[in-house]
Amino acid sequence: MSKFKNVLLIDDDQLTILICEKMISLTAFADKVMTALNGSDGLNFLRNLIDNDTSNIPQVILLDLNMPPLNGWEFLDEFTKMVPALQQVPPFYILSSTVDPEDEKRAMSYSCVKGFISKPLTKEQLDKIV
């Protein structure tokens, strides 16, 4: 049995998506991984769920920071405006290759962000997500 029903992964790198999907599958972290290739697609996906199918709102969101055309920071700013429409806000985990400690500090300033994960995603990192 998986830890979560579904997870949303927002990342523009196909290889990262493949690695994350494989790791999530191997560790039984989630039954389903939904993906978006950038922040704009991620927002549209979530807006559609809010409008039509709130039962499938992801239980966890993994978010890359550096991606065009809407990066992780811009995504978080826009997502914050959507929070009132949600009964429960899913926890976000930043999944990034950045080594700048200021990025982690900034990410943790968002109330929905619960952690900062360095790429590549590992079983140990998934085990820490509750």
N, CA, C and O atoms as a Tinker XYZ file with bonds, in Angstrom:
   520  protein
     1  N      0.834000   -1.184000    0.000000    73     2
     2  CA     0.000000    0.000000    0.000000    64     1     3
     3  C      0.879000    1.247000    0.000000    63     2     4     5
     4  O      1.868000    1.320000    0.729000    81     3
     5  N      0.518000    2.205000   -0.806000    73     3     6
     6  CA     1.300000    3.426000   -0.940000    64     5     7
     7  C      1.033000    4.397000    0.206000    63     6     8     9
     8  O     -0.019000    4.374000    0.846000    81     7
     9  N      2.010000    5.233000    0.433000    73     7    10
    10  CA     1.916000    6.250000    1.473000    64     9    11
    11  C      0.889000    7.316000    1.104000    63    10    12    13
    12  O      0.162000    7.803000    1.970000    81    11
    13  N      0.822000    7.685000   -0.191000    73    11    14
    14  CA    -0.099000    8.707000   -0.671000    64    13    15
    15  C     -0.865000    8.203000   -1.887000    63    14    16    17
    16  O     -0.410000    7.314000   -2.607000    81    15
    17  N     -2.039000    8.791000   -2.098000    73    15    18
    18  CA    -2.851000    8.452000   -3.270000    64    17    19
    19  C     -2.211000    9.035000   -4.524000    63    18    20    21
    20  O     -2.003000    8.324000   -5.508000    81    19
    21  N     -1.899000   10.329000   -4.489000    73    19    22
    22  CA    -1.291000   10.939000   -5.666000    64    21    23
    23  C     -0.367000   12.090000   -5.310000    63    22    24    25
    24  O     -0.514000   12.758000   -4.287000    81    23
    25  N      0.583000   12.288000   -6.197000    73    23    26
    26  CA     1.617000   13.311000   -6.052000    64    25    27
    27  C      1.676000   14.082000   -7.363000    63    26    28    29
    28  O      1.522000   13.510000   -8.442000    81    27
    29  N      1.900000   15.384000   -7.255000    73    27    30
    30  CA     2.120000   16.205000   -8.440000    64    29    31
    31  C      3.588000   16.600000   -8.478000    63    30    32    33
    32  O      4.124000   17.137000   -7.508000    81    31
    33  N      4.226000   16.331000   -9.600000    73    31    34
    34  CA     5.618000   16.699000   -9.827000    64    33    35
    35  C      5.648000   17.778000  -10.893000    63    34    36    37
    36  O      5.174000   17.568000  -12.010000    81    35
    37  N      6.205000   18.934000  -10.551000    73    35    38
    38  CA     6.315000   20.039000  -11.505000    64    37    39
    39  C      7.799000   20.268000  -11.763000    63    38    40    41
    40  O      8.526000   20.774000  -10.908000    81    39
    41  N      8.233000   19.881000  -12.967000    73    39    42
    42  CA     9.640000   19.990000  -13.334000    64    41    43
    43  C      9.744000   19.988000  -14.854000    63    42    44    45
    44  O      9.002000   19.276000  -15.531000    81    43
    45  N     10.655000   20.778000  -15.382000    73    43    46
    46  CA    10.791000   20.877000  -16.837000    64    45    47
    47  C     11.777000   19.879000  -17.424000    63    46    48    49
    48  O     11.925000   19.807000  -18.644000    81    47
    49  N     12.447000   19.115000  -16.585000    73    47    50
    50  CA    13.460000   18.179000  -17.058000    64    49    51
    51  C     12.881000   16.763000  -17.136000    63    50    52    53
    52  O     12.520000   16.170000  -16.120000    81    51
    53  N     12.800000   16.235000  -18.361000    73    51    54
    54  CA    12.212000   14.915000  -18.569000    64    53    55
    55  C     12.968000   13.810000  -17.824000    63    54    56    57
    56  O     12.354000   12.871000  -17.316000    81    55
    57  N     14.290000   13.920000  -17.759000    73    55    58
    58  CA    15.080000   12.914000  -17.049000    64    57    59
    59  C     14.753000   12.933000  -15.550000    63    58    60    61
    60  O     14.611000   11.878000  -14.932000    81    59
    61  N     14.637000   14.115000  -14.976000    73    59    62
    62  CA    14.268000   14.222000  -13.564000    64    61    63
    63  C     12.898000   13.605000  -13.333000    63    62    64    65
    64  O     12.692000   12.895000  -12.349000    81    63
    65  N     11.962000   13.873000  -14.233000    73    63    66
    66  CA    10.625000   13.304000  -14.106000    64    65    67
    67  C     10.691000   11.783000  -14.135000    63    66    68    69
    68  O     10.059000   11.116000  -13.316000    81    67
    69  N     11.445000   11.239000  -15.066000    73    67    70
    70  CA    11.587000    9.789000  -15.176000    64    69    71
    71  C     12.186000    9.193000  -13.902000    63    70    72    73
    72  O     11.689000    8.188000  -13.393000    81    71
    73  N     13.242000    9.805000  -13.390000    73    71    74
    74  CA    13.888000    9.329000  -12.159000    64    73    75
    75  C     12.920000    9.397000  -10.982000    63    74    76    77
    76  O     12.823000    8.450000  -10.201000    81    75
    77  N     12.214000   10.500000  -10.854000    73    75    78
    78  CA    11.272000   10.659000   -9.747000    64    77    79
    79  C     10.134000    9.649000   -9.835000    63    78    80    81
    80  O      9.761000    9.040000   -8.833000    81    79
    81  N      9.587000    9.473000  -11.026000    73    79    82
    82  CA     8.510000    8.499000  -11.198000    64    81    83
    83  C      8.981000    7.096000  -10.811000    63    82    84    85
    84  O      8.261000    6.358000  -10.139000    81    83
    85  N     10.171000    6.741000  -11.231000    73    83    86
    86  CA    10.719000    5.415000  -10.915000    64    85    87
    87  C     10.926000    5.255000   -9.404000    63    86    88    89
    88  O     10.569000    4.227000   -8.828000    81    87
    89  N     11.505000    6.278000   -8.772000    73    87    90
    90  CA    11.771000    6.217000   -7.327000    64    89    91
    91  C     10.457000    6.148000   -6.546000    63    90    92    93
    92  O     10.342000    5.385000   -5.587000    81    91
    93  N      9.482000    6.932000   -6.952000    73    91    94
    94  CA     8.183000    6.925000   -6.274000    64    93    95
    95  C      7.516000    5.564000   -6.428000    63    94    96    97
    96  O      6.914000    5.057000   -5.482000    81    95
    97  N      7.617000    4.979000   -7.596000    73    95    98
    98  CA     7.049000    3.661000   -7.840000    64    97    99
    99  C      7.765000    2.583000   -7.027000    63    98   100   101
   100  O      7.118000    1.761000   -6.379000    81    99
   101  N      9.083000    2.585000   -7.060000    73    99   102
   102  CA     9.870000    1.562000   -6.352000    64   101   103
   103  C      9.665000    1.587000   -4.848000    63   102   104   105
   104  O      9.739000    0.551000   -4.188000    81   103
   105  N      9.407000    2.770000   -4.306000    73   103   106
   106  CA     9.272000    2.917000   -2.855000    64   105   107
   107  C      7.821000    2.891000   -2.388000    63   106   108   109
   108  O      7.552000    3.033000   -1.195000    81   107
   109  N      6.882000    2.711000   -3.319000    73   107   110
   110  CA     5.453000    2.729000   -2.990000    64   109   111
   111  C      5.083000    4.014000   -2.257000    63   110   112   113
   112  O      4.282000    3.998000   -1.322000    81   111
   113  N      5.667000    5.114000   -2.686000    73   111   114
   114  CA     5.399000    6.416000   -2.074000    64   113   115
   115  C      3.998000    6.913000   -2.447000    63   114   116   117
   116  O      3.283000    7.455000   -1.605000    81   115
   117  N      3.613000    6.724000   -3.714000    73   115   118
   118  CA     2.294000    7.183000   -4.164000    64   117   119
   119  C      1.738000    6.223000   -5.203000    63   118   120   121
   120  O      2.478000    5.578000   -5.946000    81   119
   121  N      0.415000    6.147000   -5.235000    73   119   122
   122  CA    -0.246000    5.319000   -6.240000    64   121   123
   123  C     -0.096000    5.925000   -7.629000    63   122   124   125
   124  O      0.038000    5.207000   -8.620000    81   123
   125  N     -0.120000    7.258000   -7.691000    73   123   126
   126  CA    -0.115000    7.930000   -8.984000    64   125   127
   127  C      0.770000    9.177000   -8.919000    63   126   128   129
   128  O      0.738000    9.933000   -7.948000    81   127
   129  N      1.561000    9.371000   -9.981000    73   127   130
   130  CA     2.364000   10.589000  -10.129000    64   129   131
   131  C      1.807000   11.364000  -11.313000    63   130   132   133
   132  O      1.803000   10.885000  -12.447000    81   131
   133  N      1.342000   12.562000  -11.025000    73   131   134
   134  CA     0.875000   13.459000  -12.077000    64   133   135
   135  C      2.019000   14.434000  -12.342000    63   134   136   137
   136  O      2.715000   14.825000  -11.405000    81   135
   137  N      2.225000   14.831000  -13.578000    73   135   138
   138  CA     3.344000   15.706000  -13.890000    64   137   139
   139  C      2.897000   16.936000  -14.662000    63   138   140   141
   140  O      1.911000   16.917000  -15.399000    81   139
   141  N      3.652000   18.001000  -14.467000    73   139   142
   142  CA     3.502000   19.231000  -15.239000    64   141   143
   143  C      4.910000   19.683000  -15.598000    63   142   144   145
   144  O      5.820000   19.615000  -14.771000    81   143
   145  N      5.089000   20.145000  -16.830000    73   143   146
   146  CA     6.429000   20.488000  -17.327000    64   145   147
   147  C      6.886000   21.898000  -16.984000    63   146   148   149
   148  O      8.022000   22.268000  -17.280000    81   147
   149  N      6.021000   22.688000  -16.366000    73   147   150
   150  CA     6.431000   24.022000  -15.909000    64   149   151
   151  C      5.377000   24.551000  -14.946000    63   150   152   153
   152  O      4.319000   23.949000  -14.765000    81   151
   153  N      5.685000   25.676000  -14.340000    73   151   154
   154  CA     4.774000   26.249000  -13.354000    64   153   155
   155  C      3.425000   26.622000  -13.923000    63   154   156   157
   156  O      2.405000   26.469000  -13.252000    81   155
   157  N      3.405000   27.109000  -15.147000    73   155   158
   158  CA     2.153000   27.492000  -15.786000    64   157   159
   159  C      1.243000   26.280000  -15.974000    63   158   160   161
   160  O      0.053000   26.333000  -15.662000    81   159
   161  N      1.810000   25.192000  -16.484000    73   159   162
   162  CA     1.035000   23.955000  -16.647000    64   161   163
   163  C      0.556000   23.425000  -15.292000    63   162   164   165
   164  O     -0.563000   22.926000  -15.170000    81   163
   165  N      1.414000   23.540000  -14.283000    73   163   166
   166  CA     1.045000   23.094000  -12.938000    64   165   167
   167  C     -0.127000   23.883000  -12.380000    63   166   168   169
   168  O     -1.047000   23.308000  -11.798000    81   167
   169  N     -0.098000   25.199000  -12.555000    73   167   170
   170  CA    -1.211000   26.032000  -12.089000    64   169   171
   171  C     -2.501000   25.694000  -12.819000    63   170   172   173
   172  O     -3.559000   25.580000  -12.200000    81   171
   173  N     -2.416000   25.533000  -14.144000    73   171   174
   174  CA    -3.605000   25.198000  -14.924000    64   173   175
   175  C     -4.178000   23.846000  -14.487000    63   174   176   177
   176  O     -5.393000   23.684000  -14.379000    81   175
   177  N     -3.298000   22.889000  -14.239000    73   175   178
   178  CA    -3.719000   21.573000  -13.783000    64   177   179
   179  C     -4.463000   21.680000  -12.449000    63   178   180   181
   180  O     -5.533000   21.096000  -12.281000    81   179
   181  N     -3.890000   22.429000  -11.507000    73   179   182
   182  CA    -4.516000   22.570000  -10.190000    64   181   183
   183  C     -5.822000   23.353000  -10.272000    63   182   184   185
   184  O     -6.792000   23.014000   -9.594000    81   183
   185  N     -5.854000   24.391000  -11.093000    73   183   186
   186  CA    -7.111000   25.156000  -11.258000    64   185   187
   187  C     -8.214000   24.257000  -11.796000    63   186   188   189
   188  O     -9.359000   24.339000  -11.351000    81   187
   189  N     -7.876000   23.405000  -12.745000    73   187   190
   190  CA    -8.855000   22.479000  -13.303000    64   189   191
   191  C     -9.375000   21.523000  -12.223000    63   190   192   193
   192  O    -10.573000   21.245000  -12.162000    81   191
   193  N     -8.485000   21.030000  -11.385000    73   191   194
   194  CA    -8.927000   20.137000  -10.304000    64   193   195
   195  C     -9.810000   20.882000   -9.307000    63   194   196   197
   196  O    -10.816000   20.339000   -8.850000    81   195
   197  N     -9.454000   22.101000   -8.970000    73   195   198
   198  CA   -10.254000   22.891000   -8.025000    64   197   199
   199  C    -11.652000   23.126000   -8.594000    63   198   200   201
   200  O    -12.644000   23.061000   -7.869000    81   199
   201  N    -11.721000   23.397000   -9.881000    73   199   202
   202  CA   -13.011000   23.676000  -10.520000    64   201   203
   203  C    -13.842000   22.424000  -10.775000    63   202   204   205
   204  O    -15.071000   22.494000  -10.784000    81   203
   205  N    -13.189000   21.274000  -10.985000    73   203   206
   206  CA   -13.919000   20.096000  -11.453000    64   205   207
   207  C    -13.799000   18.821000  -10.629000    63   206   208   209
   208  O    -14.702000   17.985000  -10.658000    81   207
   209  N    -12.694000   18.656000   -9.891000    73   207   210
   210  CA   -12.472000   17.349000   -9.256000    64   209   211
   211  C    -11.567000   17.474000   -8.035000    63   210   212   213
   212  O    -10.426000   17.012000   -8.052000    81   211
   213  N    -12.072000   18.090000   -6.988000    73   211   214
   214  CA   -11.236000   18.313000   -5.803000    64   213   215
   215  C    -10.817000   17.010000   -5.123000    63   214   216   217
   216  O     -9.909000   17.016000   -4.292000    81   215
   217  N    -11.457000   15.905000   -5.460000    73   215   218
   218  CA   -11.068000   14.633000   -4.845000    64   217   219
   219  C     -9.686000   14.174000   -5.320000    63   218   220   221
   220  O     -9.070000   13.313000   -4.692000    81   219
   221  N     -9.202000   14.738000   -6.416000    73   219   222
   222  CA    -7.885000   14.357000   -6.932000    64   221   223
   223  C     -6.812000   15.412000   -6.723000    63   222   224   225
   224  O     -5.763000   15.364000   -7.366000    81   223
   225  N     -7.062000   16.373000   -5.823000    73   223   226
   226  CA    -6.011000   17.327000   -5.481000    64   225   227
   227  C     -4.843000   16.512000   -4.934000    63   226   228   229
   228  O     -5.035000   15.659000   -4.068000    81   227
   229  N     -3.629000   16.769000   -5.437000    73   227   230
   230  CA    -2.489000   15.971000   -4.966000    64   229   231
   231  C     -2.279000   16.113000   -3.461000    63   230   232   233
   232  O     -2.519000   17.169000   -2.877000    81   231
   233  N     -1.833000   15.042000   -2.864000    73   231   234
   234  CA    -1.557000   15.051000   -1.428000    64   233   235
   235  C     -0.177000   15.611000   -1.123000    63   234   236   237
   236  O      0.095000   16.020000    0.006000    81   235
   237  N      0.692000   15.631000   -2.121000    73   235   238
   238  CA     2.042000   16.196000   -2.009000    64   237   239
   239  C      2.391000   16.798000   -3.364000    63   238   240   241
   240  O      2.041000   16.246000   -4.407000    81   239
   241  N      3.089000   17.941000   -3.339000    73   239   242
   242  CA     3.552000   18.548000   -4.583000    64   241   243
   243  C      5.064000   18.714000   -4.502000    63   242   244   245
   244  O      5.585000   19.317000   -3.563000    81   243
   245  N      5.764000   18.171000   -5.501000    73   243   246
   246  CA     7.209000   18.334000   -5.637000    64   245   247
   247  C      7.428000   19.385000   -6.715000    63   246   248   249
   248  O      6.936000   19.239000   -7.835000    81   247
   249  N      8.162000   20.446000   -6.385000    73   247   250
   250  CA     8.275000   21.605000   -7.267000    64   249   251
   251  C      9.722000   21.983000   -7.521000    63   250   252   253
   252  O     10.491000   22.211000   -6.587000    81   251
   253  N     10.085000   22.049000   -8.796000    73   251   254
   254  CA    11.393000   22.567000   -9.206000    64   253   255
   255  C     11.328000   24.091000   -9.155000    63   254   256   257
   256  O     10.250000   24.674000   -9.268000    81   255
   257  N     12.474000   24.728000   -8.987000    73   255   258
   258  CA    12.511000   26.188000   -8.945000    64   257   259
   259  C     12.851000   26.814000  -10.291000    63   258   260   261
   260  O     12.239000   27.806000  -10.689000    81   259
   261  N     13.813000   26.244000  -10.984000    73   259   262
   262  CA    14.332000   26.864000  -12.201000    64   261   263
   263  C     13.766000   26.199000  -13.444000    63   262   264   265
   264  O     14.243000   25.154000  -13.885000    81   263
   265  N     12.732000   26.834000  -14.002000    73   263   266
   266  CA    12.109000   26.327000  -15.226000    64   265   267
   267  C     11.353000   27.464000  -15.907000    63   266   268   269
   268  O     10.748000   28.307000  -15.244000    81   267
   269  N     11.396000   27.475000  -17.217000    73   267   270
   270  CA    10.611000   28.473000  -17.948000    64   269   271
   271  C      9.239000   27.892000  -18.302000    63   270   272   273
   272  O      9.115000   26.669000  -18.229000    81   271
   273  N      8.238000   28.612000  -18.662000    73   271   274
   274  CA     8.182000   30.067000  -18.652000    64   273   275
   275  C      7.776000   30.630000  -17.293000    63   274   276   277
   276  O      7.958000   31.822000  -17.046000    81   275
   277  N      7.230000   29.795000  -16.408000    73   275   278
   278  CA     6.842000   30.231000  -15.067000    64   277   279
   279  C      7.648000   29.404000  -14.081000    63   278   280   281
   280  O      7.444000   28.196000  -13.965000    81   279
   281  N      8.567000   30.052000  -13.368000    73   279   282
   282  CA     9.448000   29.293000  -12.477000    64   281   283
   283  C      8.745000   28.961000  -11.151000    63   282   284   285
   284  O      7.598000   29.343000  -10.918000    81   283
   285  N      9.465000   28.249000  -10.309000    73   283   286
   286  CA     8.904000   27.814000   -9.033000    64   285   287
   287  C      8.473000   28.946000   -8.130000    63   286   288   289
   288  O      7.452000   28.848000   -7.450000    81   287
   289  N      9.243000   30.023000   -8.117000    73   287   290
   290  CA     8.894000   31.182000   -7.277000    64   289   291
   291  C      7.586000   31.804000   -7.754000    63   290   292   293
   292  O      6.698000   32.107000   -6.957000    81   291
   293  N      7.486000   31.984000   -9.058000    73   291   294
   294  CA     6.272000   32.568000   -9.631000    64   293   295
   295  C      5.078000   31.642000   -9.410000    63   294   296   297
   296  O      3.966000   32.097000   -9.141000    81   295
   297  N      5.324000   30.339000   -9.525000    73   295   298
   298  CA     4.270000   29.360000   -9.258000    64   297   299
   299  C      3.769000   29.512000   -7.826000    63   298   300   301
   300  O      2.562000   29.592000   -7.594000    81   299
   301  N      4.696000   29.554000   -6.862000    73   299   302
   302  CA     4.299000   29.669000   -5.456000    64   301   303
   303  C      3.512000   30.947000   -5.201000    63   302   304   305
   304  O      2.537000   30.932000   -4.450000    81   303
   305  N      3.922000   32.048000   -5.814000    73   303   306
   306  CA     3.200000   33.307000   -5.644000    64   305   307
   307  C      1.768000   33.194000   -6.169000    63   306   308   309
   308  O      0.832000   33.675000   -5.531000    81   307
   309  N      1.600000   32.560000   -7.326000    73   307   310
   310  CA     0.267000   32.388000   -7.900000    64   309   311
   311  C     -0.549000   31.356000   -7.114000    63   310   312   313
   312  O     -1.750000   31.535000   -6.912000    81   311
   313  N      0.098000   30.289000   -6.676000    73   311   314
   314  CA    -0.606000   29.258000   -5.917000    64   313   315
   315  C     -1.165000   29.839000   -4.622000    63   314   316   317
   316  O     -2.264000   29.474000   -4.205000    81   315
   317  N     -0.431000   30.725000   -3.994000    73   315   318
   318  CA    -0.870000   31.349000   -2.742000    64   317   319
   319  C     -2.237000   32.011000   -2.922000    63   318   320   321
   320  O     -3.036000   32.042000   -1.985000    81   319
   321  N     -2.509000   32.532000   -4.105000    73   319   322
   322  CA    -3.808000   33.161000   -4.387000    64   321   323
   323  C     -4.925000   32.121000   -4.498000    63   322   324   325
   324  O     -6.100000   32.454000   -4.344000    81   323
   325  N     -4.568000   30.876000   -4.762000    73   323   326
   326  CA    -5.549000   29.802000   -4.927000    64   325   327
   327  C     -5.913000   29.132000   -3.597000    63   326   328   329
   328  O     -6.916000   28.422000   -3.519000    81   327
   329  N     -5.128000   29.347000   -2.578000    73   327   330
   330  CA    -5.296000   28.647000   -1.303000    64   329   331
   331  C     -6.716000   28.768000   -0.737000    63   330   332   333
   332  O     -7.242000   27.776000   -0.233000    81   331
   333  N     -7.359000   29.945000   -0.798000    73   331   334
   334  CA    -8.719000   30.024000   -0.233000    64   333   335
   335  C     -9.721000   29.060000   -0.879000    63   334   336   337
   336  O    -10.726000   28.719000   -0.256000    81   335
   337  N     -9.469000   28.619000   -2.104000    73   335   338
   338  CA   -10.381000   27.696000   -2.785000    64   337   339
   339  C    -10.151000   26.240000   -2.370000    63   338   340   341
   340  O    -10.901000   25.359000   -2.790000    81   339
   341  N     -9.146000   25.979000   -1.571000    73   339   342
   342  CA    -8.806000   24.613000   -1.170000    64   341   343
   343  C     -9.260000   24.335000    0.255000    63   342   344   345
   344  O     -9.076000   25.159000    1.151000    81   343
   345  N     -9.853000   23.167000    0.453000    73   343   346
   346  CA   -10.211000   22.775000    1.816000    64   345   347
   347  C     -8.969000   22.388000    2.598000    63   346   348   349
   348  O     -8.866000   22.643000    3.798000    81   347
   349  N     -8.032000   21.773000    1.903000    73   347   350
   350  CA    -6.772000   21.383000    2.528000    64   349   351
   351  C     -5.645000   21.690000    1.557000    63   350   352   353
   352  O     -5.692000   21.283000    0.396000    81   351
   353  N     -4.643000   22.399000    2.021000    73   351   354
   354  CA    -3.516000   22.782000    1.167000    64   353   355
   355  C     -2.484000   21.666000    1.189000    63   354   356   357
   356  O     -2.009000   21.280000    2.258000    81   355
   357  N     -2.133000   21.146000    0.022000    73   355   358
   358  CA    -1.132000   20.066000   -0.002000    64   357   359
   359  C      0.244000   20.616000    0.378000    63   358   360   361
   360  O      0.569000   21.761000    0.062000    81   359
   361  N      1.039000   19.805000    1.050000    73   359   362
   362  CA     2.397000   20.244000    1.372000    64   361   363
   363  C      3.270000   20.235000    0.117000    63   362   364   365
   364  O      3.173000   19.349000   -0.732000    81   363
   365  N      4.115000   21.244000    0.035000    73   363   366
   366  CA     5.062000   21.359000   -1.070000    64   365   367
   367  C      6.446000   20.981000   -0.579000    63   366   368   369
   368  O      6.824000   21.266000    0.557000    81   367
   369  N      7.186000   20.337000   -1.454000    73   367   370
   370  CA     8.596000   20.067000   -1.223000    64   369   371
   371  C      9.336000   20.563000   -2.450000    63   370   372   373
   372  O      9.082000   20.117000   -3.569000    81   371
   373  N     10.249000   21.485000   -2.226000    73   371   374
   374  CA    11.047000   22.002000   -3.332000    64   373   375
   375  C     12.048000   20.938000   -3.706000    63   374   376   377
   376  O     12.766000   20.423000   -2.849000    81   375
   377  N     12.101000   20.606000   -4.983000    73   375   378
   378  CA    13.033000   19.611000   -5.525000    64   377   379
   379  C     13.946000   20.360000   -6.476000    63   378   380   381
   380  O     13.551000   20.689000   -7.595000    81   379
   381  N     15.170000   20.630000   -6.033000    73   379   382
   382  CA    16.019000   21.527000   -6.811000    64   381   383
   383  C     17.482000   21.102000   -6.783000    63   382   384   385
   384  O     17.933000   20.397000   -5.879000    81   383
   385  N     18.201000   21.550000   -7.793000    73   383   386
   386  CA    19.643000   21.306000   -7.849000    64   385   387
   387  C     20.431000   22.528000   -7.371000    63   386   388   389
   388  O     21.661000   22.528000   -7.423000    81   387
   389  N     19.744000   23.551000   -6.913000    73   387   390
   390  CA    20.421000   24.758000   -6.450000    64   389   391
   391  C     21.255000   24.471000   -5.198000    63   390   392   393
   392  O     20.906000   23.614000   -4.386000    81   391
   393  N     22.337000   25.188000   -5.062000    73   391   394
   394  CA    23.174000   25.060000   -3.868000    64   393   395
   395  C     23.179000   26.360000   -3.066000    63   394   396   397
   396  O     23.936000   26.502000   -2.106000    81   395
   397  N     22.339000   27.294000   -3.462000    73   395   398
   398  CA    22.264000   28.593000   -2.799000    64   397   399
   399  C     21.399000   28.480000   -1.537000    63   398   400   401
   400  O     20.203000   28.204000   -1.634000    81   399
   401  N     21.996000   28.691000   -0.352000    73   399   402
   402  CA    21.223000   28.586000    0.889000    64   401   403
   403  C     20.090000   29.615000    0.964000    63   402   404   405
   404  O     19.113000   29.407000    1.684000    81   403
   405  N     20.212000   30.699000    0.241000    73   403   406
   406  CA    19.152000   31.705000    0.216000    64   405   407
   407  C     17.892000   31.163000   -0.456000    63   406   408   409
   408  O     16.780000   31.553000   -0.102000    81   407
   409  N     18.070000   30.261000   -1.429000    73   407   410
   410  CA    16.905000   29.649000   -2.071000    64   409   411
   411  C     16.110000   28.825000   -1.068000    63   410   412   413
   412  O     14.881000   28.892000   -1.031000    81   411
   413  N     16.812000   28.059000   -0.264000    73   411   414
   414  CA    16.120000   27.254000    0.748000    64   413   415
   415  C     15.428000   28.156000    1.761000    63   414   416   417
   416  O     14.286000   27.898000    2.143000    81   415
   417  N     16.096000   29.191000    2.191000    73   415   418
   418  CA    15.513000   30.130000    3.152000    64   417   419
   419  C     14.262000   30.787000    2.565000    63   418   420   421
   420  O     13.234000   30.892000    3.233000    81   419
   421  N     14.361000   31.222000    1.320000    73   419   422
   422  CA    13.211000   31.850000    0.660000    64   421   423
   423  C     12.060000   30.860000    0.504000    63   422   424   425
   424  O     10.904000   31.203000    0.750000    81   423
   425  N     12.377000   29.635000    0.097000    73   423   426
   426  CA    11.338000   28.621000   -0.087000    64   425   427
   427  C     10.588000   28.355000    1.212000    63   426   428   429
   428  O      9.364000   28.223000    1.214000    81   427
   429  N     11.313000   28.279000    2.295000    73   427   430
   430  CA    10.690000   27.972000    3.574000    64   429   431
   431  C      9.865000   29.141000    4.126000    63   430   432   433
   432  O      9.159000   28.988000    5.123000    81   431
   433  N      9.954000   30.297000    3.480000    73   431   434
   434  CA     9.131000   31.431000    3.905000    64   433   435
   435  C      7.680000   31.276000    3.433000    63   434   436   437
   436  O      6.796000   31.985000    3.916000    81   435
   437  N      7.431000   30.369000    2.506000    73   435   438
   438  CA     6.064000   30.078000    2.052000    64   437   439
   439  C      5.448000   29.056000    3.017000    63   438   440   441
   440  O      6.050000   28.017000    3.287000    81   439
   441  N      4.271000   29.344000    3.525000    73   439   442
   442  CA     3.664000   28.452000    4.513000    64   441   443
   443  C      3.355000   27.061000    3.956000    63   442   444   445
   444  O      3.313000   26.090000    4.712000    81   443
   445  N      3.141000   26.957000    2.650000    73   443   446
   446  CA     2.823000   25.647000    2.064000    64   445   447
   447  C      4.065000   24.782000    1.855000    63   446   448   449
   448  O      3.942000   23.573000    1.662000    81   447
   449  N      5.254000   25.376000    1.890000    73   447   450
   450  CA     6.492000   24.618000    1.668000    64   449   451
   451  C      6.940000   23.985000    2.984000    63   450   452   453
   452  O      7.168000   24.670000    3.981000    81   451
   453  N      7.055000   22.672000    2.956000    73   451   454
   454  CA     7.409000   21.922000    4.166000    64   453   455
   455  C      8.835000   21.391000    4.156000    63   454   456   457
   456  O      9.332000   20.940000    5.188000    81   455
   457  N      9.506000   21.439000    2.991000    73   455   458
   458  CA    10.863000   20.926000    2.942000    64   457   459
   459  C     11.563000   21.278000    1.643000    63   458   460   461
   460  O     10.944000   21.716000    0.672000    81   459
   461  N     12.851000   21.077000    1.655000    73   459   462
   462  CA    13.712000   21.389000    0.511000    64   461   463
   463  C     14.539000   20.145000    0.221000    63   462   464   465
   464  O     15.302000   19.691000    1.074000    81   463
   465  N     14.390000   19.593000   -0.979000    73   463   466
   466  CA    15.060000   18.354000   -1.348000    64   465   467
   467  C     16.041000   18.624000   -2.482000    63   466   468   469
   468  O     15.689000   19.237000   -3.490000    81   467
   469  N     17.263000   18.163000   -2.306000    73   467   470
   470  CA    18.259000   18.299000   -3.366000    64   469   471
   471  C     18.114000   17.147000   -4.352000    63   470   472   473
   472  O     17.940000   15.992000   -3.963000    81   471
   473  N     18.189000   17.489000   -5.641000    73   471   474
   474  CA    18.146000   16.453000   -6.683000    64   473   475
   475  C     19.426000   15.656000   -6.654000    63   474   476   477
   476  O     20.477000   16.201000   -6.316000    81   475
   477  N     19.374000   14.393000   -6.993000    73   475   478
   478  CA    18.226000   13.591000   -7.404000    64   477   479
   479  C     17.433000   13.101000   -6.195000    63   478   480   481
   480  O     17.956000   13.009000   -5.085000    81   479
   481  N     16.172000   12.793000   -6.435000    73   479   482
   482  CA    15.285000   12.293000   -5.403000    64   481   483
   483  C     15.732000   10.897000   -4.963000    63   482   484   485
   484  O     16.048000   10.044000   -5.793000    81   483
   485  N     15.753000   10.681000   -3.656000    73   483   486
   486  CA    16.169000    9.381000   -3.123000    64   485   487
   487  C     15.085000    8.795000   -2.219000    63   486   488   489
   488  O     14.162000    9.496000   -1.802000    81   487
   489  N     15.209000    7.520000   -1.929000    73   487   490
   490  CA    14.296000    6.847000   -1.022000    64   489   491
   491  C     14.327000    7.503000    0.361000    63   490   492   493
   492  O     13.286000    7.669000    0.997000    81   491
   493  N     15.512000    7.869000    0.817000    73   491   494
   494  CA    15.666000    8.486000    2.132000    64   493   495
   495  C     14.913000    9.817000    2.209000    63   494   496   497
   496  O     14.307000   10.144000    3.229000    81   495
   497  N     14.964000   10.567000    1.124000    73   495   498
   498  CA    14.242000   11.839000    1.097000    64   497   499
   499  C     12.733000   11.604000    1.115000    63   498   500   501
   500  O     11.998000   12.304000    1.812000    81   499
   501  N     12.281000   10.630000    0.356000    73   499   502
   502  CA    10.848000   10.308000    0.345000    64   501   503
   503  C     10.386000    9.829000    1.702000    63   502   504   505
   504  O      9.274000   10.157000    2.117000    81   503
   505  N     11.205000    9.063000    2.410000    73   503   506
   506  CA    10.855000    8.547000    3.726000    64   505   507
   507  C     10.588000    9.672000    4.730000    63   506   508   509
   508  O      9.830000    9.486000    5.682000    81   507
   509  N     11.204000   10.829000    4.522000    73   507   510
   510  CA    11.062000   11.958000    5.440000    64   509   511
   511  C      9.782000   12.764000    5.200000    63   510   512   513
   512  O      9.395000   13.582000    6.034000    81   511
   513  N      9.134000   12.531000    4.070000    73   511   514
   514  CA     7.908000   13.268000    3.739000    64   513   515
   515  C      6.735000   12.583000    4.427000    63   514   516   517
   516  O      6.492000   11.391000    4.237000    81   515
   517  N      6.013000   13.358000    5.228000    73   515   518
   518  CA     4.845000   12.806000    5.970000    64   517   519
   519  C      3.578000   13.552000    5.629000    63   518   520
   520  O      2.512000   13.229000    6.152000    81   519
